[in-house]
Amino acid sequence: MGVAYTATITSIEEAPLAADRPVAGLADELVDHRFKALPPDAEGLTVGALAAERRSLFTGGFTTPVLALSAESVEHNLALLETYAQRHGLAFAPHGKTSMSPQLFDRQLAHGAWGITAAVPHQARVYRAYGIRRIFLANELVDAAALRWLAGELDADPEFRFICYVDSVRGVELMDEALRAAGASRPVDVVVELGAGEGARTGVRTEAECAAVADAVAATGTLRLVGVAGYEGEVPDASGERVREWLRRLVALAVDLDRAGRFAATAAEGIVISAGGSAWFDAVADVFADIPDLSAPVLKLLRSGAYVSHDDGHYRHLTPFNRVPEEGALQPAFRLWAQVVSRPCAEQAFLNAGKRDAAYDLDLPQAQVVRSGRDGTVRPATGVTVSGLSDQHTWLRTEPDAELEVGDWVGMGLSHPCTSFDKWQLIPLVEADGTVTDYIRTFF
């Protein structure tokens, strides 16, 4: 096996990850009817010019419904995961599918991220358009058209590093065939995906099958096996011990493949061992801390993505910081503001936001605060509960003495960041006093 290395790779200092800050060009986009809730009188301004005006979300001409992203909470969350990864010796490639926002990718990289994770080829194309130089695709890539594009990107940019899953011999065959047809001159780095168990999502189910996939990779000239990976969030009946047991299997698989000489990684690039969604990254940190010496340094790659905005529902309950409060706490950054447009009786009211505006796949929004339509004062949404969503209406159940009238604004917390971001193309970034300082562009 050669020399054993105890080092891990966490630093990005050796190479810039985003070229020439192409995200700056987003400020030149024109404000118009494509973007929900932006002030009608801002049409024709550039996004940068509108941001420079520092308008108030509440009195600056924005229409309802409007989704706001807390500037302070986003910065807090970025810093917290940077510190967490550093403390535990982890490299970090946050999953970009959460926000699909190059501006947030840029900030994640500035906060120490190794690269950005993608799920499908379109996402990787967006990343490349905005200069991302390290992409981890957490999927097997067998689309011939996408592989032709990838071969071209790799050939054109020697600083671009791309890694993706392989989870079948057939998949390896399809990748090899497409890359040879494309005339690829650089091999594509791949990691064997270990499935999280019977009935789980993707991934190779047994260690013997993993070895067969590794052998298939070695037989090609177009692929290089550089590590192992998987997603612990799919462990059936997940618990702390079940997740750690699967993670130990993942590490043992890496050890076995390394002893068999199957990895093509160099000492500079490292052997990749990757896991880590947003629910169990504490277990990943625990198990990865005990990875034994391998023939090259190990890139312990965490991929959590929902942290950047966190939420007021699903991830508020699942976050590992609930189990390790001494390590800090994430802050929910989203608030959806909608206006009361109907108050037909004392027990019912309706807002002008609905399924087109709010995530609802995991939990309904939560009414948190009411901003008076008369004088702008803000109070808790006492006695106000979201009971359902139509396409363009939020159904509110109100207690008889709840203070709520037509024209009031209701601020709601949301659950599931992924399906919150994807309903809005341009999201105001708002300071605590309501000042809009920037606009976050998304590409879904």
C-alpha positions, 0 to 999 in steps of 0.5 A: 500500500505504500506510505501511510498518510495521517493528514487530512485535506481541508484547505482551499488556499492552493487554488482559487475556486471562483474565477474573476468573481463572475457573480458581480455581473448579476448586479447588472440584470434589469429589474422587471416583471419577471421578478415577483414582489419587486417595486413596480417603480423600480422597473428598468433599474439594474439590480445593483442600482436598486440595492444601492437605494437601500429601500425598506421592505415595508415602505419601499414599494414592494408588493405582497407576497414577498419573501425576505432573507435575513442578512444577519442570519445568513451570515451567522449560519455561514460562519457557524458551519465554517467554524464547525468544519474547521473544528472537526477537520472536515472539508466542506462542499455544501449542496448547492441544490438548496439555493441554486444561488451563485451569490450564496455559493460565492459567500460559502467559498469565502467561508472556507468551502472546498467546492459546491455539491450538485445533483444534476448536470444543469446545476453543474452548468450553472456552477461553471457559468459562475466560475465554480472550480470544484464540483462534487456531483452526488449522483451517477452521471450517465447522460451522454450529452452531459458527459460530452459537455463535462469532457469539454469543460475538463479539457478547456480548464485544467484547474477545474476538478469534478467528482461524481458517483458511480454505483453500477458496472453498467453505469461505468460502461455508459460513462466510458462509452460516452467519454470515449465518443467525446474524445475526452483527454482528461479522466473523470474522477469518480467515487463508489457510492455505498447505498445506505441499506436495503430499500434506501435510495441509490448506491451499491448495496454490498461491499462485493458489488462495490469491488466489482464497480471499482474493477470496472472503473480500473478497466477504463481509461476515461475514469479514475477512482478517487474514493467512496461516498454516500448519503447517511440520511437514507439509512432506514429507521435512522438513529444515531447508532444506525447512522454511525454503523453505516458510516463505519461501513463507508470508512471500512470500504475505503480502507479495503479499496485502498489496501487493494490498490484501487484508488488513483488519487495522488497525495495532493488530491487525497482519497475522498470519503464523503457523506453528510446531509443536514440532519446527521453531520454530527455523526459524520464528524464523529466517525470521520474523526477515526478514519485510519491512515491510508496511502494518501491524505484523506479529503473528509468531505461534508456536503450539508446544504440546508444550513445556509437559510435553515428553517422554522420547521423540518430542519429546526427539528432535525439539526444536529445542533439540537444534539450538540448545543455547545457547538452553536445554533443555526438561525432561520433566515426566511420570512414570507410576508403576505397581506390579509385580503379577506376577513370573512368572520372572526374565526377565519382570514385569508392572505394573498400568498399560497403554494406558488410562494411558500414551501408546503411539501413538508410543513405548512408555514407558521404565522409568526408576526403581524405588521399593522396596515394602519401604523406599521407596528409589529406584534406577535401573531397570537391566535393566528394559525395557518390551516391550509394553502391554495394556489394563491391564498393562505388559509388562516384560522383565527381565535375570536379575539385575534387582532387581525384586519384586512391590510395587515401584513403577516410574517410567516416562517417556512419549512424546507429551504430547498422548496422555499428558494425555488419559488423565487428568482430574486429574493431581497436580503433584508437587515433586521430593521427592514432595509434591503441591502441586496437581492439573491438571484436563483437559477432553478 
